Amino acid sequence: MAERKNALLVFSKPPIPGMVKTRLTTEFGGFLTPEQAAEFFRRSLYDVCEASMHALFELQAQNDALVAEDPEATRITYDFFVSTTPASNVELMKETFDKIGPWPMEIHYLTDAGATFDDHFDDAFKQIFDLGYSSIVSVGGDIPTMPKSHVTQAFQWLDYFLDEGTPGFVQAPCQECGTSLVGFSRNTPIDHQGIYYNLNGRAALDGYVEKLKAENIPSAYFSPVADIDERTDLAHAISCMRAIEQAAKYQPDLFVPRRVLDWIDYMGIVVSTPPNDEHDPRQYIDEAE
């Protein structure tokens, strides 16, 4: 029986005031204190990780059922990784996750290194591939509206490409020409060099597309998911989370980022927009008729 190991990777800093989500603080044009911004990030990280684990459980159950029906089918296992830097932050990350009790699956910790974020990205991927994993899907910890289905479908597409004999690539954009989800397989001829650290102003999303075209790499695309860096990002995310919360009553597969929403309610944060007093020009057409 063929076997395959897949990994979900979350890049994260410890939620320390002054180290995370600084553009949400008053010092940089936001409206939160450093402590509040760190608390937001901590809760977002928890929600993203829980949603990702739920996706891995669903994938595992699907594969277990497939193998039970067909013993010759490829057996796939799924593991969860968190990568941080420097090495001294690993213990802080462990403490962060341990604060809310045991998680539903084991968390494996890595330290990524390099001169640029591209190097850190490549280093973390290499460490996991060197452990024998076939495919990696990576998400950020500041994307509480990440659909659980993005994670499941990302792994399904990577497995499909492998089964077809051509390792592939998956990605979902963020709101600013970057990415909220990225994944590829061990033998996919691609890396992260020149993507996030570049001197020609090319957007990260375009950088990946250029690499895909150059190597004729099969890829899958998922709808954009906004990360949260500035106050407008947070406002957008809050409105989306409210919509997710309401829709989940009828779409049980949706994951509601409960920890972030509870914090929003506790903080009393309300989303508002400038009043819209523009008249619909159609009224003049109606009057003419």
Summary of the structure (lengths in Angstrom):
residues: 289
radius of gyration: 20.8
end to end distance: 73.4
largest distance: 74.5
contacts: 890
relative contact order: 0.14
helix: 44%
strand: 16%
